[in-house]
């Protein structure tokens, strides 16, 4: 009956070794230093020479050795009475030398040709009528330093492997120590004490008793007076290397061991408690008692493992439903609904398992709208790619051959439309980013049950991805059309544009301050019979003042509104300039300036004089021209104040005026500006250094256009930043969320596709089969242990 316990444990151990169960079987674990005689002890117990031998580390993989006692053979039985069998080889070995070679080859196959070790065990069963039922595990010997090509951390590897086995409560530790070395230096006893401090499951084995120095013995150790162990110490005498070389038989070796203990003066009284035979009987009894003690724990552990295996098997689902079309359709429909619900919940932020480590789902779409897209729009400078030369050229080209009195609106339209197009690239990129996030959300929508069917999962993802791709085109086209809509009609009557641009235009179009160091002495004579201050006050009070100090005129364009404001300012400025001219006795420039002015006695000037002042301020008295009154011409006159136009009383400059006169005064090269060389003339105007300097009027127009572009671009940018996310949500996100379930059902809910969609993953099928077999093994083991426990022990 007791022998049945060991056979039962061996059978369970084989079963769980193949299935990978977590049930720890009661077993004897052999621990000792390298060359302490572990392998020799096992060979003596078996009675056969079958373990590899050599210098250094030989045992490099755990060897699970199951000794199974067989009855004496019948005359009709096969010729052999004992044999061995490995779990990894379906073959019976009767020659023990072949067993040694197989162990060496299996060790080399897993652990390599060097001296490294492996945790993967080798399982060997030996059937013989000369052995007792035992289960032993031979582990690599403990070492201190690496030798040869051993790894540098060989000591740590071996120690970790040994601790893994002896730390299990169901293991009985067989600590092998050589008698010719002080017991205090025994590594095996040190490790055993670390996991079994009270020594309840440790058996001490002393080897090499015949090699101790003359006059010394290990009697105190064997009797337990030096290091007490509950299971005691047992002394053995193994074969020496000379006996092995001379091929001394195991029977003769056991007889020599018996004679040694019987004839030794110190050990003759305890000879019956020492030797290999006594060790084998003791190990058999200890193992059976240990199994009997651990049966309740094993049953409790089996009960827990059965519950875990059953739960894992349930997670894989039942394979019996796959043959029924109705059950298959219900399963696919349920998985589709779950997938669609997870997709929408991830976007809406109502998913149960929301991550707290990073943004996910709809939160990433919000981040794209407000941070990525918003930052991209705000980083665009509305006029960074426009220099003053471009603006001046646009103004000139928009007027054609005619001079313009005001800043042409066609120039503003021409310049602002390409700037609006700058918003197209960030808008389209925003659509692409949201599309990519939706695809990522789709790939993350999975469950344990859905992972069972990789083809169904792939088809669900492909179906949703196709829906997203269909919506990507209309969404991008609508986003692009929003930009084109903004560029199609430039609404200069927008309230925000008028109020925002007028404030900038007021500061831009005001005359620049005159240099103080070149100011002429002020004249105290009144102009038109009134002081300059009164004229300035009354002329500025002729029209009502609107928002930001600009005259309010409904239905007027921005440029005309700005010029109305400038007209009032220009009249006052000209009055001040006229009163500040010094009167000298010689020089024809100022001889008739004031004598020809009308003396009406009115506080303001006449309409004709006010118009002349306005035109003089913008264009000079030569009329509008590209560079009338150019700054280069003024630079040749020395430190004179900057005039607003040419004095009509001047008779010195009687030659051509306007652009031609300006260029001739620059370099005197008349040939370059001949009408026959017009291309050379245009090139000289656009590329020559003095000609690139803008006049006061051009600087004012350029600054005004730039401020208007910035104001209108800001309005369009705010509108686009608001409309693009709304368009994406409507055309892409919301549409997909509403149609995803209908699309899945329409595309995949087809009876002819059920079989292919519910084709399970091969690895999952294999894992389910393994778990089911393991669960069956647990149930059989639990039933067997329950039956054994009912028998009287």
Secondary structure, 3 states (H helix, E strand, C coil): CHHHHHHHHHHHHHHHHHHCCCCCCCEEEEEEECCCCHHHHHHHHHCCCCCCCCCCCCCCEEEEEEEEECCCCCCCCCCCCCEEEECCCCCEECCHHHHHHHHHHHHHHHHCCCCCCEEEEEEEEEEECCCCCEEEEECCCECCCCCCCCCCCHHHHHHHHHHHHHCCCCEEEEEEEECCCCHHHCHHHHHHHHHCCCCCCEEEEEECHHHCCCCCCCHHHHCCCCCCCCCCEEECCCCCHHHHHCCCCHHHHHHHHHHHHHHCCCCHHHHHHCCHHHHHHHHHHHHHHHHHHHHHHHHHHHHHHHHHHHHHHHHHCCHHHHHCHHHHHHHHHHHHHHHHHHHHHHHHCCCCCCCCCCCCCHHHHHHHHHHHHHHHHHCCCCCCCCCHHHHHHHHHHHHCCCCCCCCCHHHHHHHHHHHHHHHHHHHHHHHHHHHHHHHHHHHHCCCCCHHHCHHHHHHHHHHHHHHHHHHHHHHHHHHHHHHHHHHHCCCCCCHHHHHHHHHHHHHHHCCCCCCHHHCCCCCCCCECCECHHHHHHHHHCCCCCCHHHCCCCCCCCHHHHHHHHHHHHHHHHHHHHHHCCCCCCCCHHHCCCCCCCCCCCCCCCCHHHHHHHHHHHHHCCCCCCCCCCCHHHHHCCCCCCCCCCCCCCCCCCCCCCCHHHHHHHHHCCCHHHCHHHHHHHHHHHHHCCHHHCCCHHHHHHHHHHHHHHHHHHHHHHHHHHHHHHHHHHHHHHHHHHHHHHHHHHHHHCCHHHHHHHCCCCHHHHHHHHHHHHHHHHHHHHHHHHHHHHHCCC
